[in-house]
Amino acid sequence: MSAGWVDGPGDEGRPRLDTSVPHAARIWNYFLGGKDHFPADRELGDQIMRAYPGIVDIARQSRRFLGRAVRYLAGEVGIRQFLDIGTGLPTAANTHEVAQRVAPESRIVYVDNDPLVLVHAHALLTSSPPGVTDYIEADVRAPGAILEAAARTLDLAEPVGLMLLGVMGQVLDDEEAYGIVRHLMNALPSGSHLVFEDGTKVVAPEAADEAERIRAEAGDPYLLRTPERIARFFDGLTLLEPGVVSVSRWRPEPSQFGEAPEVDAMCGVGRKP
């Protein structure tokens, strides 16, 4: 087993865990049926679920998309390195677990800025031999610092699977958000892939609008972008089939229950030429 710790940028200013303020990672953990959340997270999560009952299905379908995308990259493509930014709290089928089932030598670096994720990092750092997992405490708005820290574990001269799942909605300015993704992808070599997913409001727009309002008023704003604005994150990349679609429709596995309904989270996988 190989596992380690990577100090992120600004460790001296590391935020303290404030359980009185809701946090996106812990709310998402609540939606997924996890145990790592506090009353403030559950209170806001319950408000969102009352306004938008479909959010739980979005959380579950997004997790299934992660599994399918990582299996594809580790299996068919042969990616052996993953940089998972905004990973959230560990649940079932984390990126390293999925990748290392396919290729045990896979190396994964997780990035998050929630102090509770730091507390639970030991769960993320449980790697199968001969693979490696590491953790960086950092914010997605600091892509240069993330890349510098990730390079201690990953070989950035070799293809990397960049995972940005449900995180870029926290960057409210479009141009800043696109710039962050460009910065990250520009630092990665040809053959690297972007796995991207984020919320939208085309399936249940009124409920999604209400959930967006509730989060903003609670001090945890999250921007729901249109599918067209989400597609712009893949500019300069070769977008793989089936393109930018609902997370439930990206290469779904056969089911006796038929095709899963669309949900208000769009995703895609793009290859850097």
Secondary structure, DSSP 8 states (H G I E B T S, - for coil): -EE-----TTGGG-----TTS--HHHHHHHHTT-S---HHHHHHHHHHHHH-TTHHHHHHHHHHHHHHHHHHIIIII---EEEEET--S--SS-HHHHHHHH-TT-EEEEEE--HHHHHTHHHHT---TT-EEEEEE--TT-HHHHHHHHTTTS-TTS--EEEEES-GGG---HHHHHHHHHHHHHTS-TT-EEEEEEE--SSSHHHHHHHHHHHHHTT-------HHHHHGGGTTSEE-TT-SEEGGGSS----TT-S----SEEEEEEE--
